[in-house]
Amino acid sequence: MPNIKPISEMKNYTSIVNELAYGNRIYFTKNGHGLCALVDMKELDELDTLKAKFQLLTKLNEAKISIKDEGTFTDAIFSNLGEDSK
């Protein structure tokens, strides 16, 4: 169950930090709307790693599609020489 607190609870910072644990994020609201979250550092590092991996895989997929659609620099050189690169 999400741990949701009003931002005014930040006055009791020490007690809030004691509630924080891996997988137990604390969400803060202001006027009933989500404002920010407090996340364990290990969990944040893992989220950053996952984001970087996703971005890398996205770029690799874009490159794969580009090679399939447009060919490679080597393909262009061989075609200019009149040779088949395959």
C-alpha positions, -999 to 999 in steps of 0.1 A, spaced: 0 0 0 14 34 -9 28 56 18 12 90 11 16 120 34 9 157 31 40 178 25 35 194 60 46 161 75 82 170 63 84 190 95 89 156 112 117 147 88 135 123 112 104 101 117 97 101 79 132 90 71 129 62 96 99 49 76 118 49 44 131 16 31 139 -2 -2 106 -6 -20 87 16 5 86 50 -12 70 79 6 48 101 -16 40 137 -6 10 157 -16 2 194 -16 -35 204 -16 -44 168 -23 -22 165 -54 10 145 -58 41 167 -53 72 146 -48 85 113 -35 112 101 -11 130 70 -24 157 48 -9 191 55 -26 197 19 -36 163 18 -53 170 52 -70 203 38 -83 185 7 -97 159 29 -114 186 51 -130 204 19 -142 171 6 -157 165 40 -174 200 39 -189 196 4 -202 162 12 -217 177 43 -235 206 22 -248 183 -5 -261 161 21 -277 192 36 -295 204 1 -306 169 -7 -320 169 26 -339 203 18 -353 191 -17 -363 161 -2 -381 183 24 -398 207 -3 -411 178 -24 -424 162 6 -441 192 26 -453 221 2 -453 256 9 -439 285 30 -449 303 -1 -461 273 -10 -483 275 25 -499 312 22 -506 309 -12 -522 279 -1 -543 300 29 -556 328 4 -566 302 -17 -584 307 -46 -560 282 -64 -539 289 -62 -502 272 -95 -495 
